Amino acid sequence: MTEIHYLGDIIDASGRRPDLEKIQAITKMPRPDNVAQLRSFLGMLNYYGTFIQEMRQLRAPPDALLKKDVPFKWSQECQTAFEKAKEILTSPLLLTHYDPKLDLIVAADASDYGIGAVILHRFPDGSEKAISHASRNLTEAGKKYGQIEKEAASHEAEIECKAVKTQVPIDANLIAEESVKDETLRDVIQYVREDKWPKKPPPKIKSYFALRHSLSLHDDCLFFGPKIVIPSKFQNRVLALLHEGHPGMSRMKSLARCYVYWTNITKDIENFVRKCTSCQEVAKAPVKTELFTWLKEEKPWSRIHVDFAGPIHEKMFLIVVEAYSKWPEAIEMSTTTGKATIRQLSRLFAQFGYPGTLVSDNGSHFTSTEFTKFCKANGIAHLRSPPYYPQSNGQAERFVDTFKRALEKLKNSETTTEAV
């Protein structure tokens, strides 16, 4: 026997997950028409709360209908939460088994309407997997707290760990404590504090000697300009934090330049990314042709580029890229007909206004009569890329490529909805 079914869960060597046969009662449930039906749905949904990180965000719209003296009016926001909850339940949800030999991480956060927490294991390869999620709504009084008070409320529950090495996020106190233990940084800190450097610095501090005019101390932490210098013990952990979401080598270097520094950090970042299996599996192939060059727009929303990405994990996404700011929008679509495309673009235009020019490929969703009428009625110049040269819609094409590769990198650690 490789797995067992127990109390609505399937348990095997990799962890535990919901039994799809058991959650059919939820996924097949019609839209609630009254408070009693809504309570029934939320009660069944709440049973799987340990699997769902954003449970309180999902429950917030329908929960509002359970308040006293609130009329039962099922809004589009409630319907979206209802459908999203079903979608998440049918996605791969896996909680890893607790292992007393592994490090534990406890993280908590707060939003305008609830607080949530997750307890995770950190594995030897640096990956993190959830053991359990928890969340609760804020009271009406709690919702009036400032963000600092809300964050504090998310930490009010005490967790006791026995026979486990504690693992907490890196903070200034830890960095200061470890810096004085680091053989190199200990000497550098002393030189900075006394403002007295040796005329012939030893080899291990030569790189810092060259930067001495930009080094400073703050709360016993060493800084290079505005960037904190990370002691060797924490460098791998910082690399893992910088690489969350698999941003790629250039983006990772850019993030590092804003916040942290240590000798050879650039080389360490390059080696870290090269060893990332997810990044290498979806590495971008070299561009074989030059992309079409557009004139630079002078104001936002003058021109947008649209395209479809997918299927990605059996889902389609409408991609919209604003040419002036390069701001992207990714909208999940259940169907890609011309009518559905118009509906989603209309919602976007209601928020940002109508563009002067819309650039697309020659897909049927963009060449239909109704889409042509839609553009004409709203004063939008519709430009289509030639079939023999689709690169002229390069801004959307590039983001589609980036979007696909990012989702592929995250496919093993998050649901598609979470990744987007």
N, C-alpha and C positions, 0 to 999 in steps of 0.2 A: 504494500500500500504506500503510495507516494504522497497522498493528500487525504485530509478528512474534512467533512462538512459538519460544522458545529455552530448552532445558534445563528444561522444566517451568514456565516463566514466560511471561507475555504482556507484551510491552513496547510501549508506545505513547507519545504525547506527554506524557501526564499522569504516567507513571511505570511501575512494573512490579507485576504481581500474579500469584498462582498461576493456572496453567491448570487450570480445573475438570475438564477431561477427564483430566488427569494425576492429580489428587488423588482420583479415584473409587476408585482402588486402596486408599486409606486409608478413605474414607467408607463403602465397602461391606465393609470387613474385619470379620469377626465377632469377638466377644470372645475375647481370647487365653486358651488353656487350659493353657499351659505357658510356661516361661521363653523357649524358642526363639521361639515365636510373639510373645511380648511384646517381645523384642529386635527382631524384624522390624518390628513396629508402631512402636516408638519410633525406630528408625532412619529409617523413612520420614517420621515426624512431624518429626524433627530437621532434615530437609532444608529444611523451611520455617520454621526457627527465626528467620530474619531478619525474617519477617513478623509474628511473634507476640510481643507484649510480655511476656505472662505465661507464657512457655514453661516456666520452672522450676517455677512454682506448679502448672501442669498436670501436669508430669512427676513431681512429688514422690511422690504415692501409688504409682503403678506402679513407679517407680524403686526404692522400698523393697523390692520383691519380687525385685530382682536382687542383693541383698546375699547374701554367703556365709552358709550355714546358716539362711537364712530360708525356711520352707515356702511354697510357692506357694498362697496363699489369696486369691482375688479378692474384695475387700470392696466394699461399697456406695460407699465413697470412691473406689476405683479405677474403678468403673463410671461414677460421676459425672464423673471426670476424662476417661475414655475418650469419653463422649458429648459433653462440652464441647469437647474437642479437635476432634472431627468438626464440631461446630456452628461453631466459630470458623473452621475451614478453608473452610467453605462461605459464610462471611459476606464482605462486601466488604473485602478486604485490599489496600491500595495503599501502595507505597513510592514516594516522590517521587525524581526524578533529582537527583544531586549537581550543584550549580551553583556554580562557584568565585566567582561574583559576589555570592552571598548569604551572610548571616551563618550561622555554625554554632553549634549549641548541643549540648553533651554533658552528659547527666544520668545519674547512677548511683544505685542504691539497694540495700539489703540487707534480707533477711528472715531468719527463723529457719533456713531450709534452703538458701538460695541468694542469689546476687547477680545483678543485671541492669543493663543499660545501654542507652541509646538515643542515637543521633546524629540531630539534626533540623536543618532549615533554618527560619530565621525569614524570612517574606516581608514585603514592604513594607507590607501591610495589617495586620501584627501577628500573623497566623496562623502556626502552627507545624505542620510536617508531617515525619513520620519518614522518614529515609533508610535506616536499618537498626537492628535490635534485636540484642542479644547477651545471653547469660546463661550461668551455670554453677552447679553444685551446690557447696555448702560441704562440705569434708571433715568427718569426725567430730570432728576437733580444732577445726575452724573453727566448728562448731555450738555449741561451748562458749564461744566468745568472748562478751564483753559486746556490747551493741548498738553502742557507740562503735567497738570494734575491727572489728565487721562492716561498719560504714559506711566505715571507713578501708580495709578490704580491697576495697571496691567501687571505690575510686579508685586502686588500686595500678598498674593498667595505664596506661602513658604513651601519649598520643596526640600526634602531631606534625602540625601544620597549617602548610602553606607557602602563601605568597601569598594568605592569607585573613585578614581582620580578625577577631581573636579576640572572642568574645562570651561573657561569663561571667555567672552570676547576680549580682544586686545584693547586695553585702554592706556591712558597716559601713565598711570601708576605702575602698571606692569612693564611698560617700555622703560620707564625711569629705573625701576628695580633691576631689570635685566641689562640695561646699558652699563651699569657699574660693575656687572659681572663679566661683561664682554671685554676680553683682553685689549682689543684695539680701541674701542670706544671709551673705555675707562681712562686711558691715557689722554685721548683727545679731549675728553670732558675736563680733565685736570688742566690741560694747556689753555683751553678756552676760558675756564673759570679764573685762572691766574693771569690770563693774557700774556703768557710767556711761553714761546715755542723754542725748541732747540734749534741751533743754527744748522745742524746736520741731523734731520729727523730720521729715525729708523725706518727701514723699508715698509713696515706694516702701516705706518701713518703718512707716507708720502702723498698719497692721493688726497688726504684730508688737509695736509700742510698747504697744498696748492689752493685749497678752498678756504683757508683760515679766515680771510677777511669777510666771508659770508656766513661763518658759523656763529651760532649763539646758543644760549641756554635759556630754557623756560620751564619752570617747575621740574628741574633736574633732567629734562629731556633735551637732547641735542637736536638743533635745527640747522638745516642748510637753506638759507633764505626762508621762505614760508613752509618748507617741507621738513617733516620730522624724519630723523635718521633712525632707521629700524635696526635693532641689534640682530645678530646672525640667528639667534634662536627662533625669532618670529618671521624671518624672511620668507620661508616656504608658505607659512599661513597667510601672509600678506599677498603673495603671488596667487594663491588660491582664491582669495577675496577679490583681487583685481580681475581674475578670470571668470568670475561668476557670470553666467549667461553666454560664455564663449565669445567675447567681443572681438577676438582676433588680435594679432600682434601689434598693429599700428594703434588701434584704439586702446589697447592695454598700456602701451608706452605713454600715450597721451594722458591717461588717467593717473599713471604713476608720477608723471612730471608735475602734476598739480598737488600731490599730497605727500609722497614718500621719497626717500632716497637712501641708497647705500652704494658702496663701491661695486662696480660691475652689475648694477641693476638692469641695465639694458641687455646685457648678454644673458642674464638669468631669465629675463622675460622671454627672450627668443628661444632659449632652450626649453622653457616651460611649455610654450605654445607648440613647439615641434613635437613634444612628447605627449600632447593631448590627442588621444585616439579619435574623439568626436570631431575635433577640428580637422584632422588629417583626412578623415573619411569623406568629408564634404568640401575639401579644399577646392578653391575656385580655379578652373582651367584658364590659361592665358587667353586674353582677348585676341582674336585673330583679325578683326577688322576695326578700322577707326569708326567711332561713333559720330553721328551727325551732330554738327555744332549749331546750337540755337543762340540767338542774340539774348543778352542778359536783360531780364525784365526790370523795370524801374519801380514797381510797386507790387505788393502781395496780391495774390489771387487774380493776376492778369492772365496767366496761362496755367493750366493744369494738364498733367499727363495721366491717363488711366489705362489699366490693363487688368487681366485676371491672372491670379496665381493658383495653380492647382491642377489636379487634385493633390493636396498635401494632407496626408493621414486621412484620406477620404473626405476632405473638406475643400471648398472653393473660397477664394478671397478676392474681393474687389480692391485693387490697389489704386490709390490716388496720390500723386506727388505734385505739390505746389512748386512751380518753377522758380519763384523768387527766393523763397526761404529753404527750399528742398524739404519742407515738412511733409511727412508721409502719413497716410491714413490706410489702415487695413481693415476691411469690413467683411466679416464672415457671411457667406451667402448659401442659402439652401438650394437656390436655383439661379441660373445665370441668363435667364431670358431678358429680352429688351425691356419688358415691363418691370421686372424685378430690379434691373440695373437703374432704370429711371427713378424708381421709388427710393433706392438707397442714395442716389446722387441728389435727389430733391431734399432729403433730410440733411445731407451735408451742406447743400447750398443755403438751406434755411439758417444754418449756423454761421457760415462764412460769407454768404453772398454768391451771386452768379459770376463765373469767370468770363473773361472776354474771349478766351480761346480754350478749346478742349481738344487734346491730341490723343488719338487712340490707334489701335491696329484695325484690321479689316474683319474682325470677328463679327458673327451674325448679330450679337447683342448690340453692337455699335453701328451696324449698317441697316438695321430694320427701319421701316417707314416711320414707326412710332418714335424711335429715337431721333430720327432726322427732324420730325415735327417738334419734338421736345426742345431740341437745340434752337431751332428757328424761332419758336414761340418765346423763348427767353433771351434772345439776342446773343446766342453763343456761336462763335465761329468754330465749326467742327472740322478739324484737319485729320486726315487719315494717313498713316504711314504707307508708302508704296509696298505692295506684296513682295517685291524683289529687294526691298531695303528696309526691313522692319527696325533697324537700328536708329532710324530717325525718331522713334519713340523711346530713345535711349534712357531718359530719366526714369520712366516707369519700368523699363526692362531691367535696369540696373538694380532698382529696389526690389523687384520681383525676385531676382537672383539672390540678393542679400537676405530677403525674407525667407526664401526656401531653405537656404543654407543654415540660417539661424534656427529654424524650427527643426531641421534634421539634427543639429547639435543637441537640442534640448529634448528630443523625442523620448529618451530613456529616463529622464529625470522629472518631467512635468507632463501634464495633460496639454493638449493643443491649446485649449482655452487659457490655461495659466501661462503658457509660453507666449501667446499673443499679447 
